[in-house]
């Protein structure tokens, strides 16, 4: 049988995936019969979705999760995929710059539609068309940051108004704040969310307001249980290996990266789910040493277990 090209495989996945999402628990055979696809090709496609479908920063709300259990298929798409595509400030600014450059380079072209689009972009970005452009991304309101720091110092709960990008929704939450971190140009607050009953990381430029409460913090930060697969707790993983592991810092936000010696790199990266961590582990060189920063736990067994599950799926040893 002729091997499918990458484009053909993507087209097939895009045809099959929405139907699986709309029919949770559908059997492998039912999908194969409906789409005239053999079992191995279907499982290959699902593996591609599991390991490769998601967007930066690869947190649970922007990942696709695939589970094949008892020959039934369950696919959960991240919140981002259920929302209309929206431009962030950086993307909108890049588009605005390109549009203005286009008008400058082709002044003779009828550009009334482009000019209208530029005007709308400038309005949405709050840019005065006649003035200089001054862009500050990921800025945090100083009073909000002061309130958060006070809560951290005094171990008090906070009520925050938070914008969830994936859900495109502003909501109120009661949280137990634990710690602040700055990664990839953004401030993050790690906390226990009493509203969601789970650990969360909140990006501070999406916190619209913060109110200091009288209630003391009732929860303590703990290392994420390695057996949890659907939680949203955050654990920090240390990877020690050759310079090959340097791709991690070029691809994902990391806490730190430094040379141990001329041949060895140390990378520390926060992860939020076991599924994502397994994907990372399977892409590392076999001699890389991976441990949990908080507990010192050796995570090599997690990599072995993930590899065994994949081999068992295809009946390989």
VOBA-1610 file (N, C-alpha, C; in pm, whole numbers, padded with zeros to 5 digits, always signed):
BEGIN
Unk+00084-00119+00000Unk+00000+00000+00000Unk+00088+00125+00000Unk+00052+00223-00084Unk+00131+00345-00094Unk+00126+00422+00037Unk+00245+00466+00081Unk+00254+00540+00206Unk+00195+00680+00191Unk+00116+00721+00289Unk+00054+00852+00287Unk+00160+00961+00307Unk+00144+01073+00235Unk+00230+01187+00260Unk+00187+01254+00389Unk+00274+01344+00442Unk+00242+01414+00566Unk+00114+01495+00549Unk+00099+01561+00434Unk-00021+01642+00410Unk-00147+01556+00408Unk-00137+01438+00346Unk-00252+01348+00341Unk-00287+01295+00479Unk-00183+01269+00560Unk-00208+01219+00695Unk-00275+01326+00781Unk-00229+01450+00768Unk-00292+01560+00842Unk-00437+01576+00802Unk-00465+01568+00671Unk-00603+01581+00623Unk-00690+01469+00680Unk-00634+01349+00687Unk-00709+01236+00741Unk-00738+01257+00890Unk-00636+01302+00964Unk-00654+01326+01107Unk-00761+01432+01131Unk-00756+01539+01050Unk-00854+01647+01067Unk-00996+01602+01032Unk-01007+01498+00950Unk-01140+01444+00917Unk-01192+01354+01029Unk-01103+01276+01088Unk-01143+01176+01186Unk-01160+01236+01326Unk-01068+01326+01364Unk-01062+01373+01503Unk-01192+01436+01552Unk-01255+01528+01475Unk-01379+01589+01526Unk-01489+01486+01553Unk-01494+01380+01472Unk-01596+01277+01492Unk-01570+01198+01621Unk-01442+01171+01650Unk-01409+01101+01774Unk-01443+01189+01894Unk-01409+01318+01884Unk-01439+01411+01994Unk-01589+01417+02019Unk-01669+01412+01913Unk-01815+01420+01927Unk-01876+01287+01973Unk-01796+01179+01967Unk-01846+01047+02008Unk-01749+00981+02105Unk-01736+01036+02226Unk-01640+00981+02322Unk-01671+00835+02354Unk-01567+00755+02361Unk-01583+00613+02392Unk-01611+00527+02271Unk-01602+00584+02151Unk-01622+00508+02028Unk-01513+00402+02019Unk-01544+00286+01963Unk-01444+00179+01957Unk-01351+00200+01838Unk-01233+00138+01849Unk-01134+00146+01740Unk-01194+00090+01611Unk-01263-00023+01621Unk-01321-00086+01501Unk-01426+00002+01436Unk-01508+00070+01516Unk-01612+00157+01459Unk-01549+00272+01379Unk-01440+00329+01432Unk-01373+00437+01360Unk-01310+00384+01232Unk-01247+00267+01241Unk-01184+00207+01123Unk-01287+00180+01013Unk-01402+00128+01052Unk-01506+00097+00953Unk-01564+00225+00891Unk-01587+00326+00973Unk-01649+00448+00923Unk-01559+00521+00825Unk-01428+00523+00852Unk-01337+00602+00771Unk-01248+00516+00679Unk-01281+00386+00671Unk-01208+00295+00580Unk-01058+00305+00603Unk-01018+00289+00729Unk-00879+00299+00766Unk-00841+00175+00845Unk-00719+00127+00829Unk-00677+00009+00904Unk-00638+00048+01046Unk-00637-00050+01131Unk-00617-00028+01274Unk-00482+00038+01305Unk-00376-00011+01241Unk-00243+00044+01268Unk-00235+00191+01228Unk-00292+00226+01112Unk-00288+00366+01067Unk-00364+00456+01164Unk-00478+00408+01213Unk-00556+00488+01308Unk-00477+00513+01436Unk-00416+00408+01490Unk-00339+00423+01614Unk-00216+00511+01593Unk-00157+00501+01474Unk-00046+00592+01440Unk-00092+00737+01442Unk-00210+00760+01382Unk-00265+00897+01380Unk-00290+00947+01521Unk-00346+00862+01607Unk-00376+00903+01744Unk-00250+00930+01823Unk-00144+00854+01795Unk-00016+00881+01860Unk+00038+01018+01819Unk+00020+01051+01691Unk+00064+01183+01644Unk-00011+01295+01715Unk-00142+01274+01735Unk-00221+01374+01807Unk-00172+01386+01951Unk-00149+01272+02016Unk-00109+01270+02157Unk+00026+01340+02180Unk+00121+01315+02089Unk+00256+01367+02110Unk+00281+01503+02045Unk+00202+01541+01946Unk+00239+01658+01867Unk+00136+01770+01859Unk+00014+01749+01910Unk-00089+01851+01895Unk-00098+01935+02022Unk-00065+02061+02009Unk-00070+02154+02120Unk+00000+02283+02081Unk-00012+02384+02164Unk+00054+02510+02135Unk+00130+02556+02259Unk+00224+02645+02237Unk+00300+02704+02347Unk+00204+02775+02443Unk+00219+02763+02576Unk+00329+02704+02650Unk+00308+02559+02688Unk+00220+02486+02618Unk+00199+02343+02637Unk+00149+02307+02776Unk+00064+02393+02830Unk-00005+02364+02955Unk-00131+02283+02923Unk-00196+02222+03023Unk-00308+02132+02993Unk-00420+02193+02912Unk-00443+02326+02925Unk-00556+02386+02853Unk-00528+02403+02704Unk-00403+02379+02660Unk-00372+02396+02518Unk-00315+02268+02456Unk-00340+02155+02518Unk-00295+02026+02467Unk-00414+01938+02429Unk-00391+01850+02333Unk-00490+01746+02302Unk-00452+01620+02380Unk-00548+01559+02445Unk-00521+01440+02526Unk-00594+01322+02464Unk-00521+01214+02439Unk-00576+01096+02374Unk-00562+00975+02467Unk-00670+00903+02485Unk-00668+00782+02568Unk-00737+00670+02492Unk-00667+00557+02475Unk-00727+00436+02419Unk-00731+00333+02530Unk-00853+00301+02577Unk-00869+00214+02692Unk-00979+00112+02662Unk-00947-00014+02681Unk-01042-00121+02651Unk-01095-00110+02508Unk-01005-00071+02419Unk-01034-00057+02276Unk-01133+00055+02245Unk-01151+00144+02341Unk-01236+00261+02319Unk-01149+00387+02320Unk-01189+00486+02240Unk-01106+00605+02220Unk-01171+00726+02285Unk-01091+00800+02360Unk-01136+00925+02422Unk-01035+01034+02386Unk-01085+01141+02327Unk-00999+01254+02290Unk-01055+01380+02353Unk-00970+01451+02426Unk-01009+01578+02486Unk-00920+01687+02427Unk-00981+01784+02363Unk-00906+01895+02307Unk-00891+02004+02412Unk-00776+02070+02414Unk-00753+02180+02506Unk-00853+02292+02483Unk-00875+02372+02585Unk-00972+02482+02576Unk-00943+02574+02458Unk-00815+02591+02427Unk-00778+02684+02320Unk-00842+02646+02188Unk-00854+02515+02161Unk-00902+02469+02033Unk-01053+02486+02016Unk-01122+02516+02126Unk-01267+02535+02117Unk-01304+02683+02101Unk-01204+02771+02102Unk-01229+02914+02092Unk-01187+02968+01956Unk-01252+03073+01908Unk-01208+03137+01782Unk-01063+03183+01795Unk-00988+03174+01688Unk-00849+03216+01689Unk-00840+03366+01711Unk-00758+03407+01807Unk-00742+03548+01838Unk-00594+03584+01835Unk-00565+03707+01797Unk-00427+03757+01796Unk-00392+03810+01934Unk-00270+03776+01982Unk-00223+03843+02102Unk-00160+03977+02061Unk-00119+04057+02158Unk-00066+04190+02127Unk+00055+04185+02035Unk+00145+04090+02062Unk+00266+04079+01981Unk+00232+04044+01836Unk+00138+03948+01818Unk+00098+03908+01683Unk+00028+04022+01610Unk-00060+04093+01683Unk-00131+04204+01621Unk-00035+04316+01581Unk+00064+04341+01666Unk+00162+04444+01636Unk+00245+04406+01513Unk+00284+04279+01503Unk+00359+04233+01387Unk+00276+04249+01260Unk+00147+04215+01269Unk+00058+04229+01154Unk+00043+04377+01115Unk+00031+04463+01216Unk+00017+04606+01191Unk+00141+04661+01120Unk+00258+04621+01168Unk+00383+04667+01108Unk+00393+04622+00962Unk+00358+04495+00937Unk+00364+04442+00801Unk+00266+04515+00709Unk+00146+04545+00761Unk+00045+04613+00680Unk+00091+04754+00644Unk+00148+04828+00740Unk+00196+04963+00712Unk+00311+04959+00613Unk+00398+04859+00627Unk+00510+04845+00533Unk+00458+04819+00393Unk+00352+04739+00383Unk+00294+04710+00252Unk+00241+04836+00186Unk+00175+04923+00264Unk+00123+05047+00208Unk+00235+05140+00163Unk+00344+05138+00240Unk+00459+05223+00205Unk+00527+05175+00078Unk+00538+05042+00064Unk+00607+04985-00051Unk+00523+04993-00178Unk+00390+04995-00164Unk+00303+04997-00282Unk+00202+05110-00271Unk+00248+05237-00273Unk+00158+05350-00252Unk+00057+05369-00364Unk+00087+05313-00482Unk-00004+05333-00595Unk-00123+05238-00591Unk-00113+05137-00508Unk-00219+05037-00500Unk-00340+05094-00426Unk-00460+05055-00472Unk-00582+05095-00400Unk-00582+05026-00265Unk-00556+05101-00161Unk-00536+05041-00028Unk-00641+05083+00072Unk-00760+05119+00026Unk-00863+05166+00119Unk-00903+05058+00219Unk-00915+04932+00172Unk-00950+04822+00263Unk-00839+04797+00364Unk-00714+04803+00315Unk-00601+04781+00404Unk-00592+04893+00508Unk-00618+05016+00464Unk-00615+05129+00557Unk-00722+05114+00665Unk-00840+05064+00626Unk-00946+05041+00724Unk-00905+04935+00826Unk-00842+04827+00775Unk-00795+04721+00865Unk-00688+04772+00960Unk-00597+04856+00909Unk-00492+04914+00993Unk-00553+05001+01102Unk-00653+05081+01065Unk-00719+05166+01162Unk-00784+05085+01274Unk-00847+04973+01238Unk-00912+04888+01339Unk-00807+04823+01430Unk-00695+04782+01371Unk-00588+04722+01452Unk-00531+04825+01549Unk-00506+04946+01500Unk-00453+05051+01586Unk-00549+05083+01699Unk-00677+05083+01668Unk-00777+05111+01771Unk-00778+05001+01877Unk-00771+04875+01832Unk-00774+04763+01928Unk-00649+04760+02014Unk-00536+04808+01960Unk-00411+04811+02036Unk-00396+04939+02117Unk-00487+05034+02096Unk-00477+05160+02169Unk-00364+05248+02121Unk-00335+05242+01991Unk-00224+05319+01934Unk-00278+05443+01865Unk-00217+05559+01894Unk-00253+05683+01827Unk-00183+05684+01691Unk-00261+05692+01583Unk-00204+05683+01449Unk-00104+05794+01421Unk-00116+05906+01488Unk-00025+06015+01457Unk+00095+06021+01550Unk+00103+05932+01645Unk+00211+05940+01744Unk+00311+05827+01731Unk+00410+05831+01818Unk+00512+05727+01819Unk+00455+05601+01881Unk+00516+05487+01848Unk+00468+05358+01895Unk+00555+05311+02011Unk+00495+05290+02125Unk+00567+05246+02244Unk+00495+05124+02298Unk+00558+05007+02287Unk+00491+04882+02323Unk+00554+04824+02448Unk+00470+04790+02546Unk+00518+04722+02666Unk+00433+04598+02685Unk+00493+04483+02666Unk+00419+04357+02675Unk+00432+04299+02816Unk+00329+04224+02854Unk+00329+04151+02982Unk+00353+04243+03101Unk+00301+04366+03095Unk+00316+04460+03205Unk+00219+04422+03316Unk+00261+04440+03441Unk+00179+04406+03556Unk+00151+04533+03635Unk+00026+04555+03671Unk-00012+04672+03749Unk+00061+04668+03884Unk+00124+04780+03919Unk+00208+04783+04040Unk+00126+04760+04167Unk+00005+04814+04173Unk-00078+04795+04293Unk-00120+04649+04308Unk-00148+04582+04194Unk-00182+04439+04197Unk-00064+04359+04248Unk+00057+04391+04198Unk+00176+04319+04242Unk+00203+04342+04390Unk+00180+04466+04439Unk+00199+04495+04582Unk+00102+04413+04667Unk-00024+04402+04622Unk-00123+04324+04696Unk-00084+04177+04702Unk-00037+04126+04590Unk+00005+03985+04585Unk+00125+03962+04677Unk+00221+04052+04675Unk+00338+04038+04762Unk+00300+04045+04908Unk+00204+04131+04942Unk+00155+04139+05080Unk+00090+04007+05121Unk+00011+03951+05031Unk-00055+03822+05060Unk+00048+03712+05080Unk+00152+03711+04998Unk+00257+03610+05012Unk+00331+03627+05144Unk+00362+03752+05179Unk+00438+03778+05302Unk+00357+03742+05427Unk+00228+03771+05423Unk+00143+03751+05541Unk+00062+03621+05536Unk+00084+03542+05429Unk+00015+03414+05412Unk-00136+03432+05424Unk-00189+03523+05340Unk-00333+03550+05339Unk-00390+03514+05202Unk-00517+03478+05202Unk-00585+03446+05077Unk-00609+03571+04993Unk-00627+03548+04862Unk-00657+03655+04769Unk-00785+03624+04693Unk-00859+03731+04660Unk-00966+03720+04562Unk-00918+03792+04438Unk-00909+03717+04326Unk-00858+03778+04203Unk-00962+03771+04093Unk-00958+03869+04007Unk-01037+03868+03884Unk-00939+03831+03773Unk-00959+03712+03713Unk-00858+03655+03624Unk-00916+03623+03486Unk-00841+03661+03383Unk-00882+03633+03246Unk-00819+03502+03200Unk-00903+03402+03169Unk-00857+03274+03117Unk-00851+03283+02966Unk-00728+03279+02911Unk-00710+03295+02767Unk-00778+03183+02690Unk-00761+03058+02736Unk-00817+02945+02663Unk-00969+02949+02657Unk-01032+02994+02768Unk-01179+02999+02772Unk-01235+03134+02728Unk-01145+03232+02709Unk-01186+03367+02672Unk-01291+03417+02770Unk-01257+03409+02900Unk-01356+03441+03002Unk-01288+03504+03123Unk-01351+03609+03177Unk-01304+03673+03299Unk-01385+03620+03415Unk-01316+03573+03520Unk-01388+03515+03633Unk-01322+03548+03766Unk-01398+03533+03873Unk-01349+03560+04008Unk-01302+03429+04071Unk-01190+03434+04141Unk-01136+03315+04208Unk-01085+03352+04347Unk-01098+03257+04439Unk-01036+03268+04571Unk-00916+03175+04571Unk-00797+03230+04600Unk-00675+03148+04589Unk-00591+03158+04715Unk-00511+03052+04738Unk-00406+03053+04839Unk-00273+03074+04766Unk-00216+03195+04768Unk-00092+03219+04694Unk+00028+03151+04759Unk+00117+03094+04675Unk+00235+03023+04726Unk+00366+03091+04688Unk+00382+03122+04560Unk+00511+03178+04518Unk+00498+03249+04385Unk+00594+03341+04358Unk+00601+03413+04232Unk+00723+03367+04154Unk+00710+03367+04021Unk+00823+03332+03935Unk+00814+03414+03807Unk+00930+03445+03750Unk+00936+03517+03623Unk+00998+03425+03520Unk+00918+03392+03418Unk+00966+03302+03312Unk+00928+03359+03176Unk+01026+03359+03086Unk+00999+03397+02948Unk+00929+03532+02935Unk+00969+03626+03024Unk+00914+03761+03015Unk+00781+03781+03083Unk+00731+03682+03158Unk+00602+03694+03225Unk+00617+03658+03373Unk+00536+03724+03456Unk+00526+03689+03598Unk+00415+03585+03615Unk+00444+03481+03695Unk+00346+03376+03723Unk+00330+03363+03874Unk+00206+03345+03918Unk+00177+03320+04059Unk+00130+03176+04074Unk+00206+03098+04149Unk+00166+02961+04178Unk+00077+02963+04301Unk-00036+02894+04295Unk-00134+02903+04404Unk-00225+02781+04403Unk-00296+02766+04514Unk-00406+02671+04521Unk-00534+02749+04492Unk-00608+02706+04390Unk-00733+02773+04354Unk-00848+02705+04428Unk-00907+02775+04525Unk-01019+02719+04600Unk-01144+02708+04514Unk-01152+02789+04410Unk-01267+02783+04320Unk-01262+02657+04235Unk-01144+02627+04179Unk-01129+02509+04093Unk-01088+02385+04170Unk-01051+02402+04300Unk-01004+02292+04384Unk-00885+02221+04320Unk-00783+02300+04286Unk-00663+02242+04228Unk-00551+02345+04222Unk-00427+02296+04203Unk-00313+02385+04188Unk-00321+02456+04053Unk-00282+02582+04050Unk-00285+02660+03927Unk-00165+02754+03923Unk-00129+02795+03800Unk-00035+02905+03781Unk-00110+03017+03709Unk-00106+03137+03767Unk-00177+03251+03709Unk-00077+03351+03653Unk-00095+03387+03524Unk-00008+03487+03464Unk-00055+03624+03510Unk+00036+03702+03568Unk-00006+03824+03638Unk-00061+03931+03545Unk-00017+03934+03419Unk-00073+04036+03330Unk-00215+04003+03291Unk-00267+03885+03336Unk-00407+03851+03313Unk-00490+03863+03441Unk-00426+03910+03548Unk-00497+03937+03673Unk-00546+04081+03668Unk-00678+04100+03657Unk-00734+04234+03642Unk-00742+04307+03776Unk-00759+04233+03885Unk-00762+04296+04017Unk-00730+04189+04121Unk-00681+04235+04237Unk-00649+04144+04347Unk-00690+04210+04478Unk-00767+04138+04558Unk-00815+04191+04687Unk-00760+04102+04798Unk-00694+04163+04895Unk-00639+04089+05009Unk-00752+04052+05104Unk-00761+03923+05139Unk-00866+03875+05228Unk-00812+03853+05369Unk-00902+03841+05465Unk-00861+03817+05604Unk-00827+03671+05631Unk-00880+03581+05547Unk-00860+03438+05568Unk-00713+03400+05548Unk-00654+03321+05638Unk-00516+03276+05618Unk-00509+03166+05512Unk-00392+03152+05452Unk-00369+03045+05354Unk-00387+02911+05424Unk-00469+02823+05365Unk-00501+02696+05429Unk-00430+02577+05365Unk-00366+02598+05251Unk-00302+02486+05181Unk-00152+02510+05168Unk-00078+02402+05146Unk+00067+02410+05131Unk+00107+02353+04995Unk+00209+02413+04931Unk+00256+02359+04803Unk+00321+02223+04823Unk+00289+02130+04736Unk+00346+01996+04742Unk+00394+01956+04604Unk+00488+01862+04599Unk+00532+01810+04469Unk+00418+01735+04407Unk+00409+01744+04275Unk+00302+01674+04203Unk+00322+01524+04211Unk+00216+01451+04244Unk+00221+01306+04245Unk+00250+01254+04104Unk+00359+01175+04081Unk+00393+01130+03946Unk+00289+01040+03884Unk+00197+00988+03964Unk+00095+00899+03908Unk-00027+00976+03859Unk-00035+01105+03891Unk-00150+01182+03845Unk-00136+01212+03697Unk-00242+01191+03624Unk-00236+01215+03480Unk-00324+01330+03437Unk-00416+01372+03518Unk-00506+01478+03475Unk-00503+01599+03564Unk-00411+01604+03662Unk-00406+01716+03753Unk-00342+01837+03689Unk-00344+01949+03761Unk-00285+02070+03709Unk-00177+02122+03802Unk-00126+02036+03892Unk-00017+02075+03977Unk+00110+02094+03895Unk+00204+02171+03950Unk+00327+02200+03880Unk+00443+02138+03957Unk+00530+02066+03886Unk+00651+02013+03945Unk+00768+02061+03859Unk+00884+02076+03920Unk+01003+02117+03845Unk+01092+01996+03826Unk+01135+01975+03703Unk+01216+01858+03667Unk+01355+01905+03627Unk+01457+01834+03677Unk+01597+01864+03640Unk+01646+01759+03541Unk+01699+01805+03429Unk+01750+01717+03324Unk+01900+01741+03311Unk+01979+01637+03327Unk+02124+01645+03314Unk+02166+01556+03199Unk+02229+01615+03098Unk+02268+01535+02981Unk+02367+01610+02894Unk+02392+01556+02778Unk+02483+01619+02683Unk+02421+01748+02630Unk+02497+01820+02548Unk+02446+01946+02494Unk+02326+01924+02401Unk+02297+01799+02368Unk+02178+01768+02288Unk+02050+01817+02356Unk+02048+01820+02491Unk+01926+01859+02561Unk+01903+02010+02557Unk+01995+02084+02495Unk+01978+02228+02485Unk+01855+02269+02405Unk+01803+02176+02322Unk+01683+02209+02244Unk+01563+02240+02333Unk+01565+02188+02457Unk+01451+02208+02546Unk+01431+02357+02574Unk+01542+02426+02607Unk+01532+02569+02638Unk+01497+02652+02516Unk+01529+02600+02397Unk+01494+02673+02275Unk+01348+02652+02237Unk+01285+02548+02293Unk+01148+02513+02255Unk+01044+02547+02361Unk+01084+02545+02489Unk+00989+02564+02598Unk+01043+02664+02700Unk+00955+02726+02779Unk+01002+02813+02887Unk+01064+02728+02999Unk+01187+02758+03038Unk+01255+02682+03142Unk+01287+02775+03258Unk+01308+02715+03376Unk+01347+02795+03492Unk+01494+02832+03484Unk+01577+02739+03437Unk+01721+02768+03428Unk+01788+02669+03335Unk+01905+02709+03286Unk+01992+02622+03207Unk+02136+02665+03229Unk+02224+02571+03261Unk+02365+02605+03277Unk+02452+02484+03245Unk+02580+02509+03219Unk+02676+02403+03191Unk+02730+02348+03322Unk+02724+02215+03336Unk+02787+02150+03452Unk+02936+02137+03428Unk+02970+02102+03304Unk+03109+02101+03257Unk+03105+02120+03106Unk+03218+02103+03039Unk+03227+02130+02895Unk+03135+02041+02813Unk+03094+01926+02867Unk+03015+01830+02790Unk+02875+01809+02846Unk+02840+01876+02955Unk+02715+01844+03023Unk+02633+01970+03049Unk+02503+01963+03016Unk+02409+02070+03043Unk+02312+02029+03153Unk+02269+02127+03231Unk+02164+02104+03331Unk+02048+02198+03298Unk+01929+02141+03278Unk+01810+02220+03247Unk+01704+02191+03352Unk+01643+02295+03405Unk+01531+02278+03498Unk+01407+02338+03434Unk+01299+02259+03427Unk+01179+02301+03356Unk+01055+02265+03437Unk+00957+02356+03447Unk+00832+02324+03517Unk+00740+02244+03425Unk+00676+02142+03480Unk+00579+02064+03402Unk+00452+02051+03485Unk+00339+02035+03416Unk+00211+02036+03488Unk+00133+01905+03479Unk+00167+01814+03386Unk+00095+01687+03378Unk+00193+01574+03346Unk+00156+01453+03386Unk+00240+01337+03357Unk+00247+01311+03208Unk+00132+01330+03137Unk+00133+01304+02993Unk+00238+01388+02922Unk+00242+01518+02955Unk+00338+01605+02887Unk+00481+01567+02925Unk+00501+01534+03053Unk+00635+01494+03099Unk+00680+01368+03027Unk+00590+01271+03010Unk+00626+01149+02937Unk+00670+01180+02794Unk+00598+01270+02729Unk+00635+01309+02593Unk+00777+01365+02589Unk+00806+01448+02689Unk+00940+01507+02696Unk+01046+01399+02721Unk+01019+01310+02815Unk+01116+01206+02850Unk+01149+01117+02730Unk+01049+01085+02650Unk+01070+00997+02536Unk+01154+01062+02426Unk+01167+01194+02429Unk+01247+01265+02328Unk+01389+01289+02374Unk+01422+01252+02497Unk+01555+01278+02550Unk+01652+01167+02513Unk+01784+01199+02507Unk+01885+01093+02487Unk+01874+00990+02599Unk+01903+00865+02567Unk+01884+00756+02663Unk+01970+00773+02787Unk+02084+00846+02775Unk+02173+00861+02890Unk+02143+00985+02974Unk+02038+01060+02938Unk+02001+01178+03017Unk+01945+01135+03152Unk+01984+01205+03257Unk+01938+01176+03393Unk+01830+01278+03430Unk+01711+01229+03469Unk+01598+01316+03496Unk+01549+01292+03638Unk+01540+01400+03715Unk+01495+01388+03854Unk+01396+01499+03888Unk+01314+01474+03991Unk+01223+01574+04044Unk+01303+01666+04137Unk+01302+01797+04113Unk+01382+01890+04191Unk+01342+01889+04337Unk+01210+01885+04365Unk+01163+01894+04504Unk+01191+01768+04585Unk+01172+01651+04522Unk+01182+01525+04597Unk+01310+01447+04570Unk+01381+01481+04461Unk+01500+01404+04424Unk+01468+01272+04358Unk+01340+01246+04330Unk+01298+01118+04271Unk+01356+01100+04130Unk+01411+00982+04104Unk+01459+00946+03972Unk+01337+00914+03884Unk+01324+00983+03770Unk+01206+00967+03686Unk+01230+00874+03567Unk+01341+00801+03568Unk+01371+00712+03455Unk+01266+00603+03439Unk+01206+00560+03551Unk+01104+00455+03542Unk+00980+00505+03469Unk+00950+00634+03480Unk+00837+00691+03408Unk+00860+00683+03258Unk+00983+00709+03215Unk+01016+00700+03073Unk+01002+00556+03025Unk+01051+00460+03106Unk+01041+00319+03069Unk+00897+00273+03059Unk+00813+00317+03153Unk+00672+00278+03152Unk+00600+00332+03029Unk+00630+00457+02993Unk+00566+00517+02876Unk+00608+00444+02749Unk+00737+00410+02739Unk+00786+00337+02621Unk+00722+00199+02612Unk+00706+00132+02728Unk+00646-00001+02729Unk+00500+00003+02684Unk+00425+00107+02726Unk+00286+00118+02685Unk+00274+00132+02533Unk+00364+00209+02475Unk+00361+00228+02330Unk+00393+00097+02259Unk+00495+00026+02308Unk+00532-00101+02246Unk+00419-00204+02261Unk+00356-00206+02379Unk+00245-00300+02400Unk+00129-00270+02308Unk+00106-00141+02280Unk-00005-00103+02192Unk+00010-00167+02054Unk+00135-00178+02009Unk+00158-00233+01875Unk+00201-00378+01878Unk+00196-00440+01998Unk+00232-00580+02009Unk+00378-00606+01989Unk+00463-00507+02024Unk+00607-00520+02006Unk+00673-00544+02142Unk+00796-00589+02136Unk+00870-00612+02260Unk+00999-00532+02256
//
